[in-house]
């Protein structure tokens, strides 16, 4: 392994570029099982992982406008609207982690595919979008390895 290969390995550790991770989802209905396929395309070097995982979260997000008054010099009666700020808050309402693969070594330039069946419990909050508040579900696939874990990024679940 030359100096250039070492530099590439270090870059992959920092950026998570040691593999590309992708997700494929079947139709999702609250309270019913659905299929998830995780695919990992390994870069030019073998990759030791502590596991391959899916993380599914229910997320509630609130965005509320808040007027910030501008007070005149003498009395509070002379307040005028100066500007509006948006107050944001996010909370995780449900979370589940699914193990797709245990500790193993992934070979360079190979593709690995894992399938799972998941279910959002029927007692979980429904998906909704209000004036100030939304509740959605998202999923992320990732490989747990040394350095920055390669992942699919969060993917919104379209729930019917």
NORTAWO-V752094 format. One record per residue. N is the residue number from 1. PHI is phi in degrees with one decimal (NA if undefined). D_LAST is the distance of its C-alpha to the last C-alpha in whole Angstrom. Layout:
n: {N	N}
phi: {PHI	PHI}
d_last: {D_LAST	D_LAST}
This chain:
n: {1	2	3	4	5	6	7	8	9	10	11	12	13	14	15	16	17	18	19	20	21	22	23	24	25	26	27	28	29	30	31	32	33	34	35	36	37	38	39	40	41	42	43	44	45	46	47	48	49	50	51	52	53	54	55	56	57	58	59	60	61	62	63	64	65	66	67	68	69	70	71	72	73	74	75	76	77	78	79	80	81	82	83	84	85	86	87	88	89	90	91	92	93	94	95	96	97	98	99	100	101	102	103	104	105	106	107	108	109	110	111	112	113	114	115	116	117	118	119	120	121	122	123	124	125	126	127	128	129	130	131	132	133	134	135	136	137	138	139	140	141	142	143	144	145	146	147	148	149	150	151	152	153	154	155	156	157	158	159	160}
phi: {NA	-89.4	-61.1	-62.8	-62.8	-63.1	-63.7	-62.2	-61.1	-64.6	-60.3	-64.8	-62.0	-77.0	-98.0	78.8	-83.4	-74.5	-162.9	-105.6	-116.4	-129.9	-123.2	-129.3	-123.8	-85.8	-59.2	-114.9	-129.8	-57.7	86.5	-124.5	-64.1	-140.3	-94.3	-130.1	-115.3	-110.4	-124.0	-121.7	-104.7	-78.6	-73.9	-77.9	-130.4	-56.5	-133.8	-86.5	-121.1	-89.2	155.7	-118.9	-137.9	-116.3	-124.7	-118.2	-131.1	-95.4	-125.9	-107.7	-122.0	-122.7	-131.1	-122.3	-73.0	-132.9	-79.1	-102.2	-75.8	-108.2	-94.0	-68.1	-65.8	-97.8	-130.1	-72.8	-66.0	-93.9	-69.3	-128.6	-69.2	-94.2	-159.2	-117.3	-111.7	-103.8	-96.2	-119.8	-146.9	-128.2	-139.4	-88.8	-93.3	-155.3	-153.6	-143.3	-123.1	-118.4	-84.4	-94.7	-153.0	-86.4	-56.8	-165.8	-111.9	-93.2	-80.7	-57.5	59.8	-108.2	-110.3	-120.4	-129.6	-128.7	-118.4	-146.5	-117.5	-122.5	-150.2	-91.5	-57.1	-66.2	-83.4	-67.3	-62.6	-74.3	-78.8	-152.5	-137.3	-105.5	-64.4	-117.7	-135.7	-131.6	-133.9	-135.7	-122.8	-142.7	-136.7	-139.5	-107.2	-151.8	-104.3	-88.9	-147.5	-64.8	92.2	-77.6	-67.9	-65.0	-145.4	-85.2	78.0	-72.1	-118.1	-70.8	-90.1	-87.3	-99.4	-97.1}
d_last: {51	52	52	49	47	47	46	43	42	43	41	38	38	38	35	33	34	35	32	29	25	22	19	17	13	11	8	6	5	7	11	11	13	12	14	16	19	22	24	28	30	33	36	40	41	40	37	38	34	34	31	27	24	21	20	17	17	15	17	18	20	22	24	27	30	33	37	40	43	46	49	52	55	57	54	51	51	51	47	46	42	43	39	36	34	30	30	27	26	23	22	21	19	18	19	20	22	22	25	25	29	32	35	36	38	36	38	39	37	35	31	29	26	24	21	20	17	15	13	12	14	13	15	14	13	10	9	11	14	17	21	22	19	16	14	12	12	14	16	19	22	25	29	31	34	38	37	34	31	29	26	23	22	19	16	13	9	7	4	0}
